[in-house]
């Protein structure tokens, strides 16, 4: 059996919670020893909840220590640390995390802005020999997309000529970004950072190239437009009885409603930091856009398009790559990979079994890759440099939307960390 690895999780919101099962299921020798989050009450509540669901054995959950900050860690308390707080927080604490000596899993996106990314790049100078720093782009490990990459590498569709990428979030999922901390782009970096960064990384990963330049247009088509129906919060709204986006009303069951109220509402709620994820989706005091369209020109000459829409009836992610000998299409909802030859005379649907855990098995895959780096001493396949390029792509897209012209990506990368490839 492998030697035990003691694991810490920094930031125990929804993303931090989602890593508990993949961390423990990847290797019996993994053990979560500490959770770092300033809201101890909510953290303890979440761990108790998922222990009840069987994601962590109850006896192991009882041994987990809860602390508010990294400086409360004891020497040697963690061998590996997952940085899953929001983009602004984890980039601010990255240097302190490096100083622990633990192997680091940096959740995407890298930071909320260029200044946060510069802090991360500067802190990389202090990484110790043998200390792994892994950039967590889980889409690279989604089984159907792994299969699509293998089709491309096999040469079956010939030379790639064009990539078309569409990400559709259903109304509730898309609207939720206007109700949570993401609506303040100082925390999240906006949708092209907090949501699209791993799409941008995946596109380059599939076509094996960096983006040279981008052209972007963004719109507010449904959410965040203001108007007479806008209020401040769901919990103080006088129209919740007729609003499909009321956070309490749209919980699907009575049990879900009680859980939501226990977490966020009332004087006995478990949340102690004052945060409540019930901002009105109609408020216009946000820079978040619900429709983004980006044109790409890659350094290898390949053109591509990316569309993100937050108000689709059915959420999905569809990626199509056309080559001079055929095409490959990955449909996330169907969990399918369809390969077609040039003349449409042969169409193969590859049988790809997605995993049962979060994000269709991609969380298990990316966590496994991180632990393989640690245990085998191999270089991470996704690095901080990849994180910089994904962030720089998003920031350049914002520049383009403002300037209404094509903008080059590499100058933004160079402004963050010169020489990053």
C-alpha positions in Angstrom: 0.0 0.0 0.0 1.2 3.5 -0.7 2.4 5.7 2.1 -0.2 7.8 3.8 -0.8 11.3 2.4 -2.3 13.8 4.8 -4.6 16.2 2.9 -5.9 19.7 3.7 -8.6 21.7 2.0 -8.4 25.5 1.9 -11.9 26.9 1.3 -14.8 24.6 2.2 -17.6 25.9 0.0 -19.2 23.9 -2.7 -16.0 23.2 -4.7 -14.0 22.2 -1.6 -16.8 19.9 -0.5 -16.9 18.3 -3.9 -13.3 17.1 -3.6 -13.8 15.1 -0.4 -15.0 11.9 -2.2 -12.4 12.0 -5.1 -9.6 12.6 -2.6 -10.5 9.6 -0.4 -11.7 7.3 -3.2 -8.5 7.7 -5.2 -6.3 5.9 -2.7 -7.1 4.3 0.7 -3.9 5.8 2.1 -5.2 9.4 1.6 -6.6 11.0 4.7 -8.1 14.4 5.1 -6.6 15.9 8.3 -7.6 19.6 8.2 -10.1 22.0 6.7 -9.1 25.6 6.5 -12.0 28.1 6.3 -12.9 31.2 8.3 -16.5 30.0 8.7 -16.0 27.1 11.1 -19.7 26.5 11.7 -20.6 26.1 8.1 -17.5 23.9 7.4 -18.4 21.5 10.2 -22.0 21.4 9.0 -20.9 20.5 5.5 -18.5 17.8 6.6 -21.2 16.3 8.9 -23.7 16.4 6.0 -21.4 14.5 3.5 -20.4 12.1 6.2 -24.1 11.3 6.5 -24.2 10.7 2.7 -21.2 8.3 3.0 -18.7 10.5 1.1 -16.3 10.2 4.1 -16.5 7.6 6.9 -17.9 9.0 10.1 -14.9 8.0 12.1 -12.6 9.8 9.7 -14.7 12.9 9.7 -14.6 13.1 13.5 -10.8 13.3 13.3 -10.6 16.2 10.9 -9.4 19.4 12.5 -10.9 22.8 11.5 -8.9 26.0 11.5 -9.6 29.5 10.2 -6.3 30.3 8.5 -3.1 28.7 7.1 -1.0 30.1 9.9 -2.9 27.7 12.3 -1.5 24.7 10.6 0.9 22.6 12.6 4.3 21.5 11.0 3.8 18.4 8.9 0.0 18.4 9.3 -0.6 18.3 5.6 1.3 16.7 2.7 -1.0 18.0 0.0 -3.2 21.1 0.0 -6.2 21.8 -2.2 -6.7 25.5 -2.8 -10.5 25.7 -3.5 -11.4 29.1 -2.0 -12.6 31.7 -4.6 -10.2 33.1 -7.2 -9.3 36.3 -5.3 -8.7 34.5 -2.0 -6.6 31.6 -3.3 -4.3 33.8 -5.3 -3.8 36.1 -2.3 -3.0 33.1 -0.1 -0.9 31.2 -2.6 2.5 32.4 -1.3 1.5 31.4 2.2 0.4 28.0 0.9 3.7 27.5 -0.9 5.5 28.2 2.4 3.8 25.2 4.1 6.0 23.0 1.9 2.9 20.9 1.0 2.2 19.8 -2.6 -0.4 22.2 -4.0 -3.5 21.7 -6.1 -4.5 25.1 -7.5 -8.2 25.1 -8.5 -9.1 27.0 -11.8 -9.2 29.9 -12.5 -5.8 31.0 -11.4 -6.9 34.4 -10.1 -9.6 37.0 -10.5 -7.3 39.4 -12.3 -3.8 40.0 -13.6 -2.5 41.3 -10.3 -3.5 38.1 -8.5 -1.9 36.1 -11.2 1.4 38.0 -10.8 1.4 37.2 -7.1 1.0 33.5 -7.9 3.8 33.6 -10.5 6.1 35.5 -8.1 5.4 32.9 -5.4 6.4 30.1 -7.7 10.0 31.3 -7.2 9.7 30.0 -3.6 8.6 26.5 -4.5 10.9 23.9 -2.9 12.7 21.2 -4.9 10.2 18.3 -5.2 7.2 20.3 -4.1 4.5 19.8 -6.8 2.2 22.6 -7.9 -0.6 21.3 -10.0 -3.1 23.5 -11.9 -6.5 21.8 -11.7 -8.2 21.8 -15.1 -10.7 19.0 -14.6 -12.2 19.1 -18.1 -8.9 17.6 -19.4 -9.9 14.5 -17.5 -13.6 14.2 -18.5 -13.7 10.7 -20.1 -15.5 11.6 -23.3 -13.1 14.5 -23.9 -10.1 12.2 -23.2 -11.5 10.0 -25.9 -11.9 12.9 -28.3 -8.3 13.9 -27.7 -7.2 10.4 -28.5 -9.2 10.5 -31.8 -7.4 13.8 -32.7 -4.0 12.4 -31.8 -4.6 9.2 -33.9 -5.0 11.3 -37.0 -8.3 9.8 -37.8 -10.0 13.1 -38.8 -6.8 14.4 -40.5 -5.5 17.9 -40.0 -7.8 19.9 -37.7 -9.3 22.9 -39.6 -11.8 24.4 -37.2 -13.0 24.1 -33.6 -16.5 25.2 -32.5 -17.2 25.2 -28.8 -20.6 26.0 -27.2 -21.3 26.0 -23.5 -24.9 26.3 -22.5 -26.0 26.7 -18.9 -29.6 26.1 -18.0 -31.6 29.0 -16.6 -31.2 28.1 -12.9 -27.5 27.3 -13.2 -26.8 30.4 -15.2 -28.9 32.7 -13.0 -27.1 31.4 -9.9 -24.0 33.3 -10.9 -25.9 36.5 -10.5 -27.0 35.4 -7.0 -23.6 34.3 -5.6 -20.3 36.0 -5.0 -19.5 35.7 -8.7 -21.7 38.7 -9.5 -18.8 40.9 -8.1 -16.1 40.4 -10.7 -13.5 41.6 -8.2 -14.0 38.2 -6.5 -14.6 36.0 -9.5 -13.1 37.7 -12.5 -16.4 37.5 -14.4 -17.8 34.5 -16.3 -14.9 34.2 -18.8 -12.5 33.7 -15.8 -14.6 31.8 -13.3 -16.4 29.6 -15.7 -14.7 29.7 -19.1 -11.0 29.5 -18.0 -11.0 25.7 -18.2 -12.9 25.8 -21.5 -10.1 28.0 -22.9 -7.5 25.6 -21.5 -9.3 22.6 -23.0 -9.5 24.2 -26.4 -5.7 24.8 -26.5 -5.2 21.3 -25.0 -7.2 19.7 -27.9 -5.6 21.6 -30.7 -2.1 21.7 -29.1 -1.5 25.4 -29.5 -1.7 28.7 -27.6 -4.2 31.4 -28.7 -2.6 34.2 -30.7 -5.5 36.7 -30.7 -9.2 36.9 -29.9 -12.2 39.0 -30.8 -15.0 39.1 -28.2 -18.6 40.4 -27.9 -20.6 40.2 -24.6 -24.2 41.0 -23.9 -26.8 41.2 -21.1 -29.8 39.5 -22.7 -31.8 38.3 -19.7 -30.1 38.6 -16.3 -28.7 41.7 -14.7 -30.7 44.2 -16.7 -32.5 46.0 -13.9 -36.1 47.2 -14.3 -39.1 47.4 -12.0 -38.9 43.7 -11.0 -35.4 44.0 -9.5 -35.0 43.9 -5.8 -32.0 43.5 -3.5 -32.2 40.0 -2.2 -34.6 37.0 -2.3 -34.8 36.8 1.5 -36.2 40.4 1.7 -38.2 40.4 -1.6 -41.9 41.2 -1.8 -42.3 39.2 -5.0 -40.9 35.8 -4.2 -44.3 34.1 -4.6 -44.2 34.8 -8.3 -40.4 34.7 -9.1 -38.9 31.5 -10.5 -35.5 32.5 -9.2 -36.3 32.8 -5.5 -33.6 30.7 -3.8 -35.8 29.2 -1.2 -38.9 28.7 -3.4 -37.0 26.9 -6.2 -35.6 24.2 -4.0 -37.1 21.0 -5.4 -38.3 19.3 -2.2 -39.3 20.1 1.3 -36.1 18.5 2.6 -34.0 20.7 0.2 -35.9 23.8 1.4 -35.2 22.9 5.1 -31.5 22.3 4.2 -31.3 25.7 2.5 -32.9 27.5 5.3 -30.6 25.8 7.8 -27.6 26.9 5.9 -28.5 30.5 5.0 -31.6 31.8 6.6 -32.8 32.7 10.1 -31.0 33.5 13.4 -29.9 29.9 13.9 -28.3 29.5 10.4 -25.0 27.7 10.3 -23.4 30.5 8.2 -21.6 32.9 10.4 -19.8 35.2 8.0 -22.9 37.1 6.8 -22.8 35.8 3.3 -26.1 34.8 1.7 -26.3 33.6 -1.9 -29.6 35.2 -2.7 -28.8 38.4 -4.6 -31.6 39.3 -7.1 -30.8 38.0 -10.6 -32.3 41.2 -12.1 -30.1 43.7 -10.3 -28.1 45.8 -12.8 -25.2 46.6 -10.5 -23.0 43.8 -11.9 -20.6 43.5 -14.8 -21.4 39.9 -15.3 -22.7 39.1 -18.9 -25.0 36.2 -19.7 -23.9 35.8 -23.3 -20.3 35.8 -24.5 -19.0 35.1 -28.0 -15.3 34.8 -28.7 -13.4 34.2 -31.9 -9.9 32.7 -31.7 -6.9 32.5 -34.0 -4.3 30.0 -32.6 -0.6 30.3 -33.1 -0.7 27.1 -35.3 -3.2 28.9 -37.6 -6.4 27.1 -36.4 -9.5 29.3 -36.1 -12.1 28.6 -33.4 -15.3 30.0 -31.9 -16.5 29.9 -28.3 -20.0 30.7 -27.2 -21.2 30.8 -23.6 -24.9 31.3 -22.8 -26.4 31.4 -19.3 -30.1 31.1 -20.2 -30.5 27.8 -22.1 -33.5 25.6 -21.4 -31.1 22.6 -21.3 -27.6 22.8 -20.1 -24.9 21.2 -22.2 -21.4 21.6 -23.6 -20.9 20.6 -27.3 -17.4 20.6 -28.9 -16.9 20.0 -32.6 -13.6 19.8 -34.4 -13.6 19.5 -38.2 -10.6 18.1 -40.0 -9.7 17.6 -43.6 -10.6 13.9 -43.2 -13.7 14.1 -40.9 -14.9 15.5 -37.7 -15.2 14.6 -34.0 -18.1 15.9 -31.8 -18.3 15.6 -28.0 -21.7 16.1 -26.4 -21.4 16.4 -22.7 -25.1 15.8 -21.9 -25.2 12.7 -24.0 -21.7 11.7 -22.8 -21.0 10.8 -26.4 -18.1 11.1 -28.9 -19.2 10.9 -32.5 -16.5 10.5 -35.2 -17.5 11.0 -38.9 -15.4 10.6 -42.0 -15.1 13.2 -44.7 -18.0 11.9 -46.8 -20.3 10.9 -44.0 -20.1 7.3 -45.1 -18.8 6.1 -41.7 -20.1 7.4 -38.4 -18.9 5.9 -35.1 -20.3 6.7 -31.7 -17.7 5.8 -29.2 -18.8 4.1 -26.0 -17.3 6.2 -23.2 -18.3 5.5 -19.7 -18.3 8.7 -17.6 -17.6 8.4 -13.9 -20.3 8.6 -11.2 -18.8 11.5 -9.2 -18.7 15.2 -9.7 -18.5 16.5 -13.3 -19.0 13.1 -14.9 -15.7 11.6 -13.6 -13.5 14.5 -14.4 -13.0 15.3 -10.7 -11.8 11.8 -10.0 -9.5 12.0 -13.0 -7.9 15.3 -12.1 -7.4 14.4 -8.5 -5.8 11.1 -9.5 -3.4 12.9 -11.8 -2.4 15.2 -8.9 -1.7 12.3 -6.6 0.3 10.5 -9.3 2.5 13.5 -9.6 3.2 13.4 -5.8 3.7 9.6 -5.5 5.6 9.1 -8.7 7.5 12.4 -8.7 6.5 13.3 -12.2 5.9 16.8 -13.6 2.2 18.0 -13.6 0.5 17.9 -17.0 -1.2 21.1 -16.3 0.8 23.9 -14.7 0.6 27.4 -13.4 1.8 28.5 -16.9 -1.4 26.9 -18.3 -3.4 28.8 -15.7 -1.8 32.1 -16.7 -2.6 31.4 -20.4 -6.2 30.6 -19.7 -6.6 33.7 -17.5 -4.8 35.9 -20.0 -7.1 34.6 -22.7 -10.2 35.7 -20.7 -8.6 39.1 -19.8 -7.8 39.7 -23.5 -11.3 38.8 -24.4 -12.6 41.5 -22.0 -10.2 43.9 -23.6 -11.5 43.0 -27.1 -15.1 43.4 -25.9 -14.2 46.9 -24.8 -12.2 47.9 -27.8 -14.4 46.2 -30.3 -11.3 44.8 -32.2 -9.0 41.8 -32.3 -6.5 41.7 -29.4 -3.4 39.7 -28.9 -3.1 37.3 -26.0 0.7 37.0 -25.5 1.2 40.6 -24.4 -1.1 40.0 -21.5 0.7 36.8 -20.6 4.0 38.6 -20.7 2.6 41.3 -18.4 1.9 38.6 -15.8 5.0 36.4 -16.2 7.5 37.0 -18.9 8.7 33.9 -20.8 5.7 31.6 -19.8 5.1 29.0 -22.5 
